[in-house]
Amino acid sequence: MIRISTIFIAICMVLIAASLGLMLYSLAGLSISESAIVALTALTFLILYNAVSIRLRDRTDVGGQIADLSRGTADLARQVAEFGRRMSAIETRLSATDANGQERVQTVAGEISELGSLVRQIASSVAAHDDLLANAATVVRQVAEPVAADANETTPVQAANASIPAADVPPPPANHTGAQLLVAVRNAIEANRIDLFLQPMVTLPQRKVRFYEAVARLRDDKEQLLTANDFVGAAEAAGLMGQIDHTVMLRCVQVLRRLMVRSKDVGVFCNVSGATLSNPSVFGQCLDFLEANRILAPSLVLEFKQSTFRHLGPVESEHLAALQRLGYGFSIDNVTDLRLDPRELADRGVKFIKVPAAMLLDQKQLSTADIHAADLSDLLGRFGIDLVAERIEGERAVVDLLDYDVRFGQGFLFAPPRPLRPEGAASPTEPAASTVDAPARKEEKADAKFDARAEAPRVTGNAALARRASAQK
């Protein structure tokens, strides 16, 4: 298509040639034919000049375009070479990754085989502990039979005391001092006289059992109980607390497995001492056992003292981080003040904080706290931590705690710590099934009683304890 500029130039050249012919005809006196020849000659020269100038300009433009094209081709060649180099490097890395992947698969397979051997060892250890529990229950029953025979010939008051179930009347507390306490603790550990007591933790205000706290008790040679306040100090000083904690963890896992057969919405709190947390060798054994049972991590809560969390060293922090990576949550008890940092506690994996009901309701204690007790539950809840009010002994305390939005409660009002019933441990088919089912059945009956008494007056745990004390008297 002819451009407008070309048409304009042609018209101008024709006008210039015609003007030149008219000037020669009018001024120079040439004839019309001569003037026309001169005009045509001038037009021809103008056309030739325009064609030559256009050709030269096009050649210059084409030369520049060719130069640009050559430079672009060179850049494209360099980019293709760079892409080729990168592709070769990627292929080399992929081949190396495949080799490393095969090595990792072999390593994982070796670790799985080692875990299988550990699981078999744990299974054999659990079977051995069940056998020990069965033998201990048999011995206790054999000793209790002559005592029961003698009780039939006693006074009516003694007969009323004998009618109380064995699980509700534990042996009397021991009274040891000094070296006798250490010997009693050592003998109890060697003879596997470590009893597990369970105390329920209920939801408020429904009072439905949601967790059980496992409490360890030791029995001396006279079958007298040693509470945690009695033996923890001596056991930690003698380096025996790790064995107690390991045994308690083992039995907590057994209890939890059997409770979860009945309900998946139940958990167990297991107390762990600071001495176990700071001892690498003892903690390594506990960590191996907990890792083998990490499927129970959402339902097994490890409980530590507040003083333990406030004096964490590098070793203790590393051990807590290892437990947190396995999925275990933590609880804090023995709280002495309400100066808490919820963000830091949540980062360390704390899920529960147990505070005595008297501390939450004590106005003098609140005056020295960083936050009012009424706001404590909401503050902890924003960081995923539940507040548990423990040592509840009266209905008035429950009513006051509901104003503080406390979700969980624990104390003698609901149920005291009860030992696992030993009489079911002698069953040859399932050695300790009723050991766990007995308190579970009792708490299930208690839950049914709580749910069915919407219109009937409630019999509190204190009233039951009062009746029991009067019967004993």
C-alpha positions in Angstrom: 0.0 0.0 0.0 1.4 3.4 -1.1 2.1 5.7 1.7 0.7 9.3 1.8 4.3 10.7 2.0 5.2 9.0 -1.3 2.2 10.5 -3.1 3.0 13.9 -1.7 6.6 13.7 -2.9 5.5 12.6 -6.4 3.1 15.6 -6.6 5.8 18.0 -5.5 8.2 16.6 -8.1 5.6 17.0 -10.9 4.9 20.6 -9.7 8.6 21.4 -9.7 9.1 20.0 -13.2 6.0 21.8 -14.6 7.1 25.1 -13.0 10.5 24.7 -14.5 9.0 24.1 -18.0 6.7 27.2 -17.6 9.6 29.4 -16.6 11.7 28.3 -19.6 8.7 28.9 -21.9 7.8 32.3 -20.6 11.2 33.8 -19.6 13.7 32.0 -21.9 11.5 32.0 -25.0 11.7 28.3 -25.6 9.0 26.5 -27.5 6.4 24.4 -25.8 8.0 21.1 -26.9 11.5 22.2 -25.7 10.1 23.4 -22.4 8.2 20.1 -22.0 11.4 18.0 -22.8 13.3 20.0 -20.2 10.5 19.6 -17.7 10.4 15.8 -18.3 14.2 15.6 -17.9 14.0 17.5 -14.6 11.2 15.2 -13.4 13.3 12.2 -14.4 16.3 13.4 -12.4 14.1 14.1 -9.4 12.6 10.7 -9.6 16.0 9.0 -9.8 17.4 11.1 -6.9 14.4 10.2 -4.7 14.7 6.5 -5.6 18.5 6.5 -4.8 18.0 8.4 -1.5 15.2 6.0 -0.4 17.4 3.0 -1.3 20.3 4.4 0.7 18.1 5.1 3.7 16.5 1.6 3.6 19.9 0.0 3.4 21.0 1.9 6.6 17.8 0.9 8.4 18.2 -2.7 7.3 21.8 -2.7 8.5 20.8 -1.5 11.9 18.1 -4.1 12.1 20.5 -6.8 11.1 22.9 -5.6 13.8 20.2 -5.7 16.4 19.1 -9.1 15.3 22.6 -10.4 15.5 23.0 -9.0 19.1 19.6 -10.6 20.1 20.7 -13.9 18.6 24.0 -13.8 20.6 22.1 -13.0 23.8 19.6 -15.9 23.1 22.6 -18.3 22.5 24.1 -17.2 25.9 20.8 -17.8 27.7 20.4 -21.2 26.1 23.9 -22.1 27.2 23.1 -20.9 30.8 19.9 -22.9 30.8 21.8 -26.0 29.6 24.3 -25.6 32.4 21.6 -25.2 35.0 19.7 -28.3 33.7 22.9 -30.3 34.0 23.4 -29.1 37.6 19.8 -30.0 38.4 20.2 -33.5 37.0 23.4 -33.9 39.0 21.6 -32.8 42.2 18.6 -35.1 41.4 20.9 -38.1 41.0 22.6 -37.2 44.3 19.2 -36.8 46.0 18.1 -40.2 44.8 21.2 -41.7 46.4 20.6 -39.9 49.6 17.0 -40.9 49.6 17.8 -44.5 49.4 20.3 -44.1 52.3 17.6 -42.3 54.3 15.1 -45.1 53.6 17.6 -47.7 54.7 18.2 -45.6 57.9 14.5 -45.3 58.6 14.1 -49.0 58.1 16.8 -49.7 60.6 15.2 -47.3 63.1 11.8 -49.0 62.6 13.4 -52.4 63.4 15.0 -50.9 66.5 11.6 -49.5 67.6 10.1 -52.9 67.1 12.7 -54.5 69.4 12.0 -51.8 72.0 8.3 -52.4 71.8 8.9 -56.1 72.3 11.1 -55.3 75.4 8.4 -52.9 76.7 5.7 -55.6 76.2 7.8 -58.1 78.1 8.4 -55.5 80.9 4.7 -54.8 81.1 3.9 -58.5 81.3 6.5 -58.9 84.1 5.0 -55.9 86.0 1.5 -57.4 85.6 2.8 -60.7 87.1 4.3 -58.8 90.0 1.0 -57.0 90.6 -0.9 -60.3 90.5 1.5 -62.0 92.9 1.3 -59.0 95.3 -2.5 -59.1 95.2 -2.4 -62.8 96.0 -0.2 -62.2 99.0 -2.4 -59.4 100.2 -5.5 -61.5 99.9 -3.9 -64.4 101.8 -2.9 -62.1 104.6 -6.3 -60.5 104.7 -8.2 -63.8 105.0 -7.1 -64.6 108.6 -7.6 -61.0 109.5 -11.2 -61.2 108.2 -11.7 -64.4 110.1 -10.7 -62.7 113.3 -12.9 -59.7 112.5 -16.0 -61.9 112.6 -15.4 -62.4 116.4 -14.8 -58.7 117.2 -17.2 -56.1 118.5 -20.0 -54.5 116.4 -17.9 -51.4 115.9 -15.0 -53.4 114.5 -17.5 -55.3 112.3 -18.8 -52.0 110.9 -15.3 -50.9 110.1 -14.6 -54.2 108.4 -17.6 -53.7 106.1 -15.9 -50.7 104.4 -14.3 -51.8 101.0 -10.6 -52.3 101.0 -10.2 -49.7 98.2 -11.8 -47.0 100.3 -9.8 -47.7 103.5 -6.1 -47.6 102.7 -3.5 -48.7 105.3 -2.7 -46.2 108.0 0.0 -43.6 107.2 3.5 -44.5 108.2 5.6 -42.5 110.7 9.3 -42.8 109.9 12.2 -40.4 110.6 15.7 -40.1 109.3 17.4 -43.3 108.2 14.3 -45.4 108.8 12.5 -43.5 106.2 15.3 -44.0 103.6 15.4 -47.7 104.4 11.6 -48.0 104.1 11.7 -46.2 100.7 14.5 -48.3 99.4 12.8 -51.5 100.5 9.4 -50.5 99.1 11.0 -49.8 95.7 12.9 -53.1 95.6 9.8 -55.0 96.7 7.6 -53.1 94.1 5.3 -51.9 96.9 4.4 -48.8 94.9 0.6 -48.2 94.9 -1.3 -46.0 92.5 -4.1 -43.8 93.8 -6.6 -42.1 91.4 -8.5 -38.9 92.1 -11.0 -37.7 89.6 -11.0 -34.2 88.0 -14.5 -33.1 87.1 -15.9 -30.4 84.8 -17.7 -27.5 86.3 -20.7 -27.2 86.8 -21.6 -30.5 85.2 -19.3 -32.5 87.5 -18.5 -35.0 84.8 -15.2 -36.9 85.3 -12.8 -35.8 82.6 -9.4 -36.7 84.0 -7.8 -38.8 86.8 -4.7 -37.7 88.7 -2.4 -40.6 89.5 -0.8 -40.3 92.9 2.0 -42.6 94.1 2.0 -44.1 97.6 4.7 -46.4 99.0 4.1 -49.2 101.5 6.7 -50.1 104.1 7.4 -53.5 105.6 4.4 -53.0 107.9 2.0 -52.2 105.1 1.8 -48.6 106.2 1.5 -45.9 103.6 4.1 -43.3 102.7 2.6 -40.3 101.0 4.5 -38.1 98.5 5.3 -35.5 101.2 6.9 -38.3 103.2 9.1 -40.0 100.7 9.8 -37.5 97.9 12.6 -35.7 99.8 14.3 -38.9 100.9 13.9 -40.5 97.4 15.4 -37.4 95.7 18.3 -37.3 98.1 19.1 -41.0 97.5 18.6 -40.8 93.8 15.6 -43.1 93.8 13.0 -40.8 92.5 13.7 -41.8 88.9 12.7 -45.4 89.6 9.5 -44.3 91.2 8.6 -42.0 88.4 9.3 -44.7 85.8 7.1 -47.2 87.6 4.3 -44.6 88.0 4.5 -43.8 84.2 4.3 -47.4 83.4 1.2 -47.9 85.5 -0.4 -44.6 84.3 -0.1 -45.9 80.7 -1.7 -49.2 81.7 -4.5 -47.4 83.5 -5.0 -45.0 80.5 -5.2 -47.8 78.0 -7.9 -49.6 79.9 -9.8 -46.5 80.6 -9.8 -45.5 76.9 -11.4 -48.9 76.1 -14.5 -47.5 77.8 -14.3 -43.9 76.8 -11.9 -41.9 74.5 -12.7 -38.6 76.4 -10.7 -39.5 79.5 -7.2 -38.6 80.5 -4.6 -39.2 83.2 -2.3 -36.7 85.0 1.0 -38.3 85.8 3.3 -36.5 88.4 7.0 -36.2 87.4 9.6 -34.8 89.8 12.2 -32.2 89.0 15.0 -34.7 89.9 13.9 -37.0 87.1 13.7 -34.1 84.7 17.2 -33.0 85.5 18.8 -36.5 85.4 19.8 -37.3 81.7 20.2 -41.1 82.2 16.9 -41.6 84.1 15.0 -39.2 81.9 16.3 -41.0 78.8 14.6 -44.2 80.0 11.4 -42.4 80.6 11.6 -40.6 77.2 12.1 -43.9 75.4 9.0 -45.3 77.2 6.9 -42.2 76.4 8.0 -42.2 72.8 6.9 -45.9 72.5 3.5 -44.8 73.8 3.3 -41.5 72.0 -0.1 -42.5 70.6 -1.4 -41.8 74.1 0.2 -38.3 74.3 -3.1 -36.3 73.8 -4.6 -38.1 76.9 -1.5 -38.4 79.2 -0.6 -35.1 80.9 2.8 -34.8 82.7 2.5 -32.7 85.9 5.4 -30.7 87.4 5.7 -28.4 90.3 5.6 -24.6 89.9 9.1 -24.4 91.5 10.4 -26.8 88.8 9.2 -24.6 86.0 10.7 -21.5 87.6 14.2 -23.0 88.0 14.6 -24.7 84.6 18.2 -25.0 83.4 19.5 -25.9 80.0 19.1 -29.6 80.6 15.6 -29.4 81.9 14.5 -27.1 79.1 15.9 -29.5 76.5 14.1 -32.4 78.1 10.8 -30.5 78.2 11.3 -29.6 74.5 11.8 -33.3 73.7 8.6 -34.2 75.5 6.7 -31.4 73.7 7.9 -32.6 70.3 6.4 -36.0 71.1 3.0 -34.3 71.6 2.8 -34.5 75.4 1.1 -31.6 77.3 2.2 -30.4 80.8 0.4 -29.3 84.0 1.6 -27.2 86.8 0.6 -27.9 90.4 1.8 -26.8 93.9 1.2 -23.2 92.8 2.3 -20.8 95.6 1.5 -17.5 93.9 -0.4 -16.2 90.8 2.6 -14.4 89.2 2.3 -16.3 85.9 3.4 -15.6 82.3 0.8 -17.4 80.2 2.6 -16.8 76.9 5.9 -18.3 78.1 4.1 -21.3 79.7 2.1 -21.9 76.5 5.3 -21.9 74.5 6.7 -24.5 76.8 3.7 -26.8 76.2 1.7 -26.1 79.4 -2.0 -27.1 79.0 -3.2 -27.0 82.6 -2.5 -25.0 85.8 -3.8 -26.2 89.1 -4.4 -23.5 91.7 -5.9 -24.3 95.2 -9.4 -23.1 95.6 -8.5 -21.3 98.8 -5.9 -19.2 96.9 -8.3 -18.2 94.2 -10.9 -17.1 96.8 -8.5 -15.5 99.2 -8.7 -11.7 98.9 -5.4 -11.2 100.7 -3.6 -13.4 98.2 -5.2 -11.5 95.3 -3.8 -8.2 96.6 -0.3 -9.4 95.8 -1.1 -11.1 92.5 -0.5 -9.7 89.1 -4.1 -10.4 88.0 -7.4 -10.8 89.7 -8.6 -14.4 90.0 -11.8 -13.6 88.1 -9.8 -12.7 85.0 -7.2 -15.5 85.3 -9.3 -18.2 83.5 -9.9 -15.9 80.5 -6.3 -14.9 80.4 -5.0 -18.4 80.4 -7.7 -19.5 77.9 -6.4 -17.1 75.3 -3.2 -19.1 75.3 -4.8 -22.5 75.3 -4.3 -23.2 79.1 -7.1 -24.5 81.3 -7.4 -23.4 84.9 -8.1 -26.2 87.4 -9.2 -25.4 91.0 -7.9 -28.1 93.3 -8.5 -28.9 97.0 -12.2 -28.1 96.8 -13.9 -29.2 100.0 -17.2 -27.4 100.1 -20.2 -26.5 98.0 -19.8 -22.8 98.7 -16.4 -22.9 97.1 -17.9 -24.4 93.9 -20.5 -21.7 93.7 -17.9 -19.0 94.1 -15.5 -20.6 91.6 -18.3 -20.7 88.9 -18.2 -16.9 89.0 -14.5 -17.1 88.1 -15.3 -19.2 85.0 -13.2 -22.2 86.3 -13.8 -25.2 84.0 -12.3 -28.0 86.1 -12.4 -28.9 89.7 -10.7 -31.4 92.0 -10.9 -32.2 95.7 -12.4 -34.3 98.4 -15.8 -32.8 97.7 -16.0 -34.9 94.5 -13.9 -37.9 95.6 -10.8 -38.6 97.6 -7.8 -40.4 96.0 -8.7 -44.1 95.9 -6.3 -46.9 95.4 -6.7 -49.4 92.6 -8.6 -52.4 93.8 -6.1 -55.3 94.1 -8.6 -58.2 94.2 -9.1 -58.2 90.4 -5.3 -58.6 89.8 -5.4 -62.3 90.5 -7.5 -63.1 87.5 -5.6 -65.4 85.2 -7.1 -64.1 82.0 -6.6 -60.4 82.6 -4.5 -59.8 85.7 -5.3 -56.2 86.5 -8.5 -55.4 84.5 -10.7 -54.7 87.5 -7.8 -52.8 89.1 -8.7 -50.0 86.6 -12.3 -50.8 86.0 -13.3 -50.6 89.7 -12.6 -46.8 90.1 -13.9 -46.2 86.6 -17.2 -48.0 87.4 -17.4 -46.0 90.7 -16.8 -42.7 88.9 -19.3 -43.7 86.2 -21.9 -44.4 88.9 -21.1 -41.0 90.4 -21.5 -39.3 87.0 -24.9 -41.0 86.6 -25.8 -39.8 90.1 -24.8 -36.2 89.2 -26.8 -36.3 86.0 -30.0 -37.8 87.5 -30.3 -35.5 90.4 -31.6 -32.4 88.7 -34.4 -32.1 91.1 -33.1 -34.1 94.2 -30.8 -32.6 96.8 -27.2 -33.5 96.3 -25.2 -35.6 98.8 -21.8 -34.0 98.9 -18.5 -35.8 99.3 -18.1 -34.2 102.7 -21.4 -35.8 103.9 -20.1 -39.2 102.6 -16.8 -38.6 104.4 -18.7 -37.7 107.6 -20.8 -40.8 107.5 -17.7 -42.9 106.9 -15.9 -41.2 109.9 -18.9 -41.8 112.1 -19.0 -45.5 111.0 -15.3 -45.8 111.9 -15.9 -44.3 115.3 
